[in-house]
Amino acid sequence: MPGWQAHLNLQEVWLPIYIAEIQKAGKLTQHKQLKDKLKILTMANQLNRRSWIKSTALLAGAATFLSGTLEKLAAMPRNIQQNFMSDRMADQYSILRADEARPVIKARLSANENPFGPSAGAKKAMKKALKSSYQYPFMHMRELTEQIAQHEGIKQNNIMMDAGSSPMLLGAALFYAKNGGEIISADPSYNDLPSDAERHGAKWTKVPLTSEYKIDLDEMEAKITDKTALIYICNPNNPTATILDTVKLKDFCERVSKKVPVFVDEAYIDYLPDPQAASMIDCVKKGQNIIVARTFSKLYGFAGLRCGYIIAQPETIKNLSKYSTGSMSLSAPTLAAAIVAYGEKDFLTDALKKTMASKEYLYSVLKAEGYEYIPSSANFVMFPLKMDSMRFSQEMSKRGVSIRTWRFSGKEWCRVSIGRMDEMKAFADAFKQLS
């Protein structure tokens, strides 16, 4: 995407949805200024590249508008916020809001990042790769793909790489949304793929979680119709951090994939005791119509470097590659770092150990304050609040702590990402003032 379009991308994508939701709620008169700003942005997006470069004043105005919009967003009805923003955009918003509320964020606990990475070896590889970064990293692409294929026991044509898993989630959304296909997912769960598909004409069927806040596979299977194009499963699930029984999920994939493809997002699988045993990559190896997404953004600490991949049948890879830029979107430093990081078991073990220590500390804080929580199989913890979640989020932001909130099953919820111990103590200090 050209830079002049990228500057407007955030507003262009979600502001029209915001306006539509406000219209539905009958509150457009309260947001006339937003509607006027939307017209300005629409006009700006119609400018050609040359006009955009000349229009620096407009860019400054757009930046001011985005800042003001964050304040208006905080005042939106909670159900509108939760529905119109994808989880990816909500993560961005939670950090921007905290930054506006307090110049220094003491604890960034809203985006499920790994503050212990990247590893020293990955950083060294990045620095070395800078010297030859004027070259396209073709060799690095092939080396990393070969490395993954060898480790997983698959062929290279089973793999598609991109700058994080997000572009491939979008690619799958676009492909399976064709002809008004239906996407089935859990609710709540990571919603980037189904929400993007819905915006491009798909029907999104949401299946509530079980009483244990786990994905309800039986109910998902019961919802399949002749219009179902894809089933999306995030395992471990985001935002609840719950994990499905591996045997049951594999049986589900084998049975259901004969009817419709199943997309299993394994972004957080590295936080499990035995990731390889819990993965659905074996289903792909058996020839089943399963798509498995993996990312370096979590335990590897590559959230800002952007590196991810999907593993699927060659025909599926061929179809989805039409909707993705693929490995050409990966930079030479990122690829060089990923090649080193992929084999660094000692670093992953150490990062996991530190994550578990911070998580146990958070558990102790919640227990001491009389709060229950959902046992976590990832690098975040979700617990029910005893106050309005929006107010809680705002008050935590004022205290330099960014978190995420939800509302489901008749309760207000907070999701806390696991950070360094000093960040968890900053959360505890702020939390005790409000609990």
C-alpha positions as CSV (number, residue, x, y, z in Angstrom):
1,M,0.0,0.0,0.0
2,P,1.4,3.4,-0.9
3,G,2.4,5.6,2.1
4,W,-0.1,8.3,1.3
5,Q,-2.9,5.7,1.5
6,A,-1.5,4.1,4.6
7,H,-1.7,7.3,6.6
8,L,-5.5,7.2,6.1
9,N,-6.0,3.5,6.4
10,L,-7.0,3.3,10.1
11,Q,-9.6,6.1,9.8
12,E,-10.8,4.8,6.4
13,V,-11.4,1.3,7.7
14,W,-13.1,1.7,11.0
15,L,-14.6,5.2,11.0
16,P,-17.3,4.4,8.4
17,I,-18.3,1.4,10.6
18,Y,-18.4,3.7,13.6
19,I,-20.7,6.1,11.8
20,A,-23.0,3.3,10.7
21,E,-23.2,1.9,14.3
22,I,-23.9,5.4,15.6
23,Q,-26.7,5.7,13.0
24,K,-28.2,2.4,14.2
25,A,-28.1,3.7,17.8
26,G,-29.9,6.8,16.7
27,K,-27.2,9.1,18.1
28,L,-25.8,10.6,14.9
29,T,-27.0,14.1,15.9
30,Q,-24.5,13.9,18.8
31,H,-21.7,13.1,16.4
32,K,-22.2,15.6,13.6
33,Q,-18.6,16.7,13.8
34,L,-17.5,13.2,13.2
35,K,-19.6,12.9,10.1
36,D,-18.1,16.1,8.8
37,K,-14.6,14.8,9.5
38,L,-15.5,11.6,7.6
39,K,-16.3,13.6,4.5
40,I,-12.9,15.3,4.7
41,L,-11.1,12.0,5.0
42,T,-13.1,10.6,2.1
43,M,-12.1,13.5,0.0
44,A,-8.5,13.1,1.1
45,N,-8.4,9.5,0.1
46,Q,-9.5,10.4,-3.4
47,L,-6.3,12.5,-3.8
48,N,-3.6,11.1,-6.0
49,R,-0.1,10.5,-4.6
50,R,1.2,13.8,-5.9
51,S,-1.6,15.7,-4.3
52,W,-1.2,13.9,-1.1
53,I,2.5,14.8,-0.8
54,K,1.6,18.4,-1.3
55,S,-1.2,18.3,1.2
56,T,0.9,18.3,4.4
57,A,-1.7,20.5,6.1
58,L,-4.3,17.9,5.6
59,L,-2.1,15.2,7.1
60,A,-1.6,17.3,10.2
61,G,-5.4,17.8,10.4
62,A,-5.9,14.1,10.1
63,A,-3.5,13.4,13.0
64,T,-5.4,15.9,15.1
65,F,-8.7,14.3,14.2
66,L,-7.4,10.8,15.2
67,S,-6.5,12.1,18.6
68,G,-9.9,13.6,19.1
69,T,-11.6,10.6,17.8
70,L,-10.0,8.4,20.5
71,E,-11.7,10.6,23.1
72,K,-15.0,10.2,21.4
73,L,-14.5,6.5,21.1
74,A,-14.0,6.2,24.9
75,A,-17.5,7.7,25.3
76,M,-19.2,5.3,22.9
77,P,-21.6,2.7,24.2
78,R,-19.6,-0.4,25.1
79,N,-21.5,-2.7,22.8
80,I,-20.7,-0.5,19.8
81,Q,-17.0,-0.4,20.7
82,Q,-16.9,-4.2,21.1
83,N,-18.6,-4.8,17.8
84,F,-17.1,-2.3,15.3
85,M,-13.4,-2.7,16.1
86,S,-11.4,-5.8,15.4
87,D,-9.2,-7.1,18.2
88,R,-6.1,-5.9,16.3
89,M,-7.5,-2.3,16.2
90,A,-8.7,-2.5,19.8
91,D,-5.2,-3.4,20.9
92,Q,-3.8,-0.4,19.2
93,Y,-6.5,1.8,20.6
94,S,-6.0,0.6,24.2
95,I,-2.3,1.6,24.0
96,L,-3.0,5.0,22.3
97,R,-5.6,5.8,24.9
98,A,-3.3,5.0,27.8
99,D,-0.6,7.1,26.1
100,E,-3.0,10.1,25.9
101,A,-4.1,9.6,29.5
102,R,-0.6,9.6,30.8
103,P,2.6,10.4,28.9
104,V,4.5,7.4,30.3
105,I,2.9,3.9,30.2
106,K,4.4,2.1,33.2
107,A,2.8,-1.2,32.3
108,R,1.8,-2.0,28.7
109,L,-0.5,-5.0,29.4
110,S,-3.0,-4.8,26.6
111,A,-1.5,-6.4,23.4
112,N,-0.2,-9.8,24.6
113,E,3.4,-9.0,23.7
114,N,6.5,-10.7,25.1
115,P,8.6,-8.1,26.8
116,F,11.5,-10.6,27.2
117,G,12.3,-10.8,23.5
118,P,13.7,-10.8,20.9
119,S,16.6,-12.9,21.9
120,A,20.2,-11.6,21.9
121,G,21.0,-14.0,19.0
122,A,18.1,-12.6,17.0
123,K,19.2,-9.0,17.7
124,K,22.7,-9.8,16.6
125,A,21.4,-11.4,13.4
126,M,19.3,-8.3,12.6
127,K,22.2,-6.0,13.0
128,K,24.4,-8.2,10.7
129,A,21.6,-8.3,8.1
130,L,21.5,-4.5,7.8
131,K,24.7,-4.5,5.9
132,S,23.1,-6.3,2.9
133,S,19.6,-5.0,3.3
134,Y,19.8,-3.3,-0.1
135,Q,19.3,-6.8,-1.5
136,Y,16.1,-8.7,-1.7
137,P,16.3,-11.5,1.0
138,F,15.5,-14.4,-1.4
139,M,18.0,-16.7,0.3
140,H,16.7,-15.9,3.8
141,M,13.2,-16.6,2.7
142,R,14.1,-20.0,1.4
143,E,16.2,-20.9,4.4
144,L,13.5,-20.1,6.9
145,T,10.9,-22.0,4.9
146,E,13.2,-25.0,4.7
147,Q,13.8,-24.8,8.4
148,I,10.1,-24.8,9.3
149,A,9.3,-27.6,6.8
150,Q,12.1,-29.8,8.2
151,H,11.1,-29.2,11.8
152,E,7.4,-29.9,11.1
153,G,7.9,-32.8,8.7
154,I,6.1,-31.1,5.8
155,K,6.9,-29.8,2.3
156,Q,7.7,-26.2,1.5
157,N,4.6,-26.0,-0.7
158,N,2.6,-26.5,2.6
159,I,3.9,-23.2,3.9
160,M,3.0,-19.6,3.2
161,M,4.9,-16.8,5.0
162,D,4.0,-13.2,5.6
163,A,4.7,-10.2,7.9
164,G,2.9,-11.7,10.9
165,S,-0.2,-13.8,10.8
166,S,-2.5,-10.7,10.4
167,P,-2.1,-10.4,6.6
168,M,-2.9,-14.1,6.2
169,L,-5.9,-13.9,8.4
170,L,-7.1,-11.0,6.1
171,G,-6.3,-13.1,3.0
172,A,-8.4,-16.0,4.3
173,A,-11.2,-13.6,5.2
174,L,-11.2,-12.2,1.7
175,F,-11.1,-15.7,0.0
176,Y,-13.8,-17.3,2.1
177,A,-16.0,-14.3,2.1
178,K,-16.5,-14.7,-1.6
179,N,-20.1,-15.2,-2.7
180,G,-21.4,-14.3,0.8
181,G,-19.9,-17.4,2.5
182,E,-20.6,-18.0,6.2
183,I,-17.8,-17.9,8.8
184,I,-18.4,-19.7,12.1
185,S,-16.3,-18.7,15.2
186,A,-16.5,-18.7,19.0
187,D,-17.7,-15.6,20.9
188,P,-15.7,-14.1,22.3
189,S,-12.6,-15.0,20.4
190,Y,-10.0,-13.3,18.3
191,N,-12.1,-11.7,15.7
192,D,-9.9,-10.3,13.0
193,L,-10.6,-13.0,10.4
194,P,-14.4,-13.2,10.9
195,S,-14.9,-9.5,11.3
196,D,-12.9,-8.8,8.1
197,A,-14.9,-11.4,6.3
198,E,-18.2,-9.9,7.4
199,R,-17.1,-6.5,6.1
200,H,-16.5,-8.1,2.7
201,G,-19.9,-9.7,2.5
202,A,-19.7,-12.9,4.6
203,K,-22.2,-13.9,7.2
204,W,-20.6,-14.2,10.7
205,T,-22.1,-16.8,12.9
206,K,-21.0,-16.5,16.6
207,V,-21.1,-19.4,18.9
208,P,-21.0,-18.6,22.7
209,L,-18.4,-20.3,24.9
210,T,-19.1,-23.1,27.2
211,S,-19.7,-22.6,31.0
212,E,-15.9,-23.1,31.4
213,Y,-15.3,-20.3,28.9
214,K,-13.9,-22.8,26.3
215,I,-14.8,-23.0,22.6
216,D,-17.9,-25.1,22.1
217,L,-16.9,-27.5,19.3
218,D,-20.2,-29.4,19.4
219,E,-22.3,-26.3,18.9
220,M,-20.0,-25.1,16.1
221,E,-20.5,-28.3,14.3
222,A,-24.2,-28.1,14.8
223,K,-24.2,-24.6,13.1
224,I,-22.7,-25.8,9.8
225,T,-24.9,-25.3,6.8
226,D,-24.5,-25.6,3.1
227,K,-23.4,-21.9,3.1
228,T,-20.6,-22.4,5.6
229,A,-17.3,-21.5,4.0
230,L,-14.9,-21.7,7.0
231,I,-14.7,-22.5,10.7
232,Y,-12.3,-20.3,12.7
233,I,-10.8,-21.6,16.0
234,C,-8.2,-19.7,18.1
235,N,-6.5,-22.3,20.3
236,P,-5.5,-21.3,23.0
237,N,-8.4,-18.9,22.8
238,N,-8.0,-15.1,22.9
239,P,-9.2,-13.4,25.1
240,T,-10.0,-16.3,27.6
241,A,-6.7,-18.1,27.4
242,T,-8.5,-21.4,27.6
243,I,-7.3,-24.5,25.7
244,L,-9.3,-27.3,24.0
245,D,-8.7,-31.0,24.6
246,T,-6.2,-32.0,21.9
247,V,-7.8,-35.4,21.1
248,K,-11.3,-33.8,20.9
249,L,-10.0,-31.0,18.6
250,K,-8.2,-33.4,16.3
251,D,-11.3,-35.6,16.1
252,F,-13.4,-32.5,15.3
253,C,-10.9,-31.4,12.6
254,E,-10.9,-34.8,10.9
255,R,-14.6,-35.1,10.9
256,V,-15.6,-31.5,10.1
257,S,-12.9,-30.8,7.5
258,K,-14.6,-33.3,5.2
259,K,-17.5,-30.7,5.0
260,V,-15.8,-27.3,5.4
261,P,-12.2,-26.1,6.0
262,V,-11.1,-25.4,9.5
263,F,-8.7,-22.6,10.3
264,V,-6.9,-23.1,13.6
265,D,-5.0,-20.0,14.9
266,E,-2.2,-21.2,17.1
267,A,-0.7,-17.8,18.0
268,Y,-0.3,-18.8,21.6
269,I,0.5,-22.5,21.3
270,D,4.2,-22.0,22.3
271,Y,2.9,-21.2,25.9
272,L,1.7,-24.8,26.3
273,P,3.9,-27.5,27.9
274,D,4.1,-29.5,24.6
275,P,3.2,-27.3,21.7
276,Q,4.0,-29.8,19.0
277,A,1.7,-32.4,20.5
278,A,-1.1,-29.9,20.9
279,S,-0.8,-28.5,17.3
280,M,-3.2,-29.4,14.5
281,I,-0.3,-29.5,12.0
282,D,-0.5,-33.3,12.2
283,C,-4.0,-33.0,10.6
284,V,-2.5,-31.1,7.7
285,K,0.1,-33.9,7.3
286,K,-2.7,-36.4,7.1
287,G,-4.2,-34.5,4.1
288,Q,-7.1,-32.9,6.0
289,N,-8.5,-29.6,4.9
290,I,-7.0,-27.7,7.9
291,I,-5.2,-24.4,7.9
292,V,-2.9,-23.7,10.9
293,A,-1.6,-20.2,11.6
294,R,1.6,-19.6,13.5
295,T,3.3,-16.4,14.5
296,F,6.7,-15.2,15.9
297,S,4.9,-12.3,17.6
298,K,4.3,-13.9,21.0
299,L,6.9,-16.1,22.7
300,Y,9.6,-15.3,20.2
301,G,9.1,-11.5,20.9
302,F,8.7,-10.5,17.3
303,A,5.4,-8.4,17.6
304,G,7.2,-5.4,16.1
305,L,9.3,-7.3,13.6
306,R,6.3,-9.1,12.0
307,C,6.8,-12.7,10.9
308,G,4.3,-15.4,10.6
309,Y,3.2,-18.3,8.5
310,I,0.4,-20.7,7.7
311,I,0.6,-24.4,7.1
312,A,-2.1,-26.0,4.9
313,Q,-2.7,-28.2,1.8
314,P,-0.8,-26.9,-1.3
315,E,-4.1,-26.1,-3.1
316,T,-5.2,-24.0,-0.1
317,I,-1.8,-22.2,-0.1
318,K,-2.2,-21.5,-3.8
319,N,-5.7,-20.0,-3.3
320,L,-4.8,-17.9,-0.3
321,S,-1.5,-16.6,-1.8
322,K,-3.7,-14.7,-4.3
323,Y,-4.8,-12.5,-1.4
324,S,-1.4,-12.0,0.3
325,T,1.9,-10.4,-0.6
326,G,3.6,-13.4,1.0
327,S,7.2,-13.6,2.0
328,M,8.1,-10.5,-0.1
329,S,6.6,-8.5,2.7
330,L,9.3,-9.7,5.1
331,S,12.4,-7.6,5.6
332,A,15.9,-9.0,5.5
333,P,16.6,-8.2,9.3
334,T,13.3,-9.9,10.3
335,L,14.1,-13.0,8.3
336,A,17.6,-13.2,9.6
337,A,16.4,-12.9,13.2
338,A,13.7,-15.5,12.7
339,I,16.2,-18.0,11.3
340,V,18.2,-17.7,14.5
341,A,15.3,-17.5,16.8
342,Y,13.5,-20.5,15.5
343,G,16.1,-22.9,16.9
344,E,16.8,-21.0,20.1
345,K,15.1,-23.4,22.6
346,D,17.0,-22.0,25.6
347,F,15.7,-18.5,25.0
348,L,12.1,-19.8,24.6
349,T,12.4,-21.8,27.8
350,D,13.7,-18.8,29.7
351,A,11.0,-16.5,28.4
352,L,8.3,-19.0,29.2
353,K,9.7,-19.3,32.8
354,K,9.7,-15.6,33.3
355,T,6.1,-15.4,31.9
356,M,5.0,-18.1,34.3
357,A,6.5,-16.3,37.2
358,S,4.7,-13.0,36.3
359,K,1.5,-14.9,35.8
360,E,1.7,-16.6,39.2
361,Y,2.3,-13.1,40.8
362,L,-0.8,-11.8,39.0
363,Y,-2.8,-14.8,40.3
364,S,-1.7,-14.0,43.9
365,V,-2.7,-10.3,43.5
366,L,-6.1,-11.2,42.2
367,K,-6.7,-13.8,45.0
368,A,-5.6,-11.3,47.7
369,E,-8.1,-8.8,46.4
370,G,-10.9,-11.3,46.4
371,Y,-11.1,-11.8,42.6
372,E,-11.6,-15.0,40.6
373,Y,-9.9,-15.6,37.2
374,I,-10.0,-18.0,34.3
375,P,-6.9,-20.3,34.5
376,S,-4.6,-19.3,31.7
377,S,-2.9,-21.3,29.0
378,A,-1.3,-18.3,27.4
379,N,0.5,-15.0,28.2
380,F,-2.6,-13.2,29.5
381,V,-5.3,-13.6,32.1
382,M,-8.9,-12.8,32.1
383,F,-11.0,-12.1,35.2
384,P,-14.5,-10.6,35.9
385,L,-14.6,-7.1,37.3
386,K,-16.7,-5.7,40.1
387,M,-17.2,-2.3,38.4
388,D,-17.9,-0.9,35.0
389,S,-15.2,-2.2,32.6
390,M,-15.0,1.1,30.7
391,R,-14.5,3.1,33.8
392,F,-12.0,0.6,35.1
393,S,-10.0,0.8,31.8
394,Q,-10.0,4.6,32.0
395,E,-8.9,4.7,35.6
396,M,-6.1,2.2,34.9
397,S,-4.9,4.3,32.0
398,K,-4.7,7.4,34.2
399,R,-2.4,5.3,36.4
400,G,-0.1,4.4,33.5
401,V,-1.4,0.9,32.9
402,S,-3.0,-0.3,29.6
403,I,-5.3,-3.3,29.7
404,R,-8.3,-4.6,27.6
405,T,-11.9,-5.1,28.6
406,W,-14.8,-7.2,27.4
407,R,-18.4,-7.7,28.2
408,F,-20.0,-11.2,27.8
409,S,-21.9,-13.8,29.7
410,G,-23.6,-11.0,31.7
411,K,-20.3,-9.9,33.2
412,E,-17.7,-7.1,32.8
413,W,-14.2,-8.6,32.1
414,C,-10.6,-7.4,32.2
415,R,-7.8,-9.1,30.2
416,V,-4.3,-8.5,31.5
417,S,-1.3,-9.4,29.3
418,I,1.7,-10.9,31.2
419,G,4.6,-8.5,31.3
420,R,7.9,-8.1,33.2
421,M,7.7,-8.3,37.0
422,D,8.0,-4.5,37.3
423,E,5.0,-4.1,35.0
424,M,2.9,-6.6,37.0
425,K,3.7,-4.7,40.2
426,A,2.7,-1.5,38.5
427,F,-0.6,-3.2,37.6
428,A,-1.0,-4.4,41.2
429,D,-0.4,-0.9,42.6
430,A,-3.0,0.6,40.3
431,F,-5.5,-2.3,40.7
432,K,-5.4,-2.1,44.5
433,Q,-6.5,1.5,44.3
434,L,-9.6,0.5,42.4
435,S,-10.5,-3.0,43.7
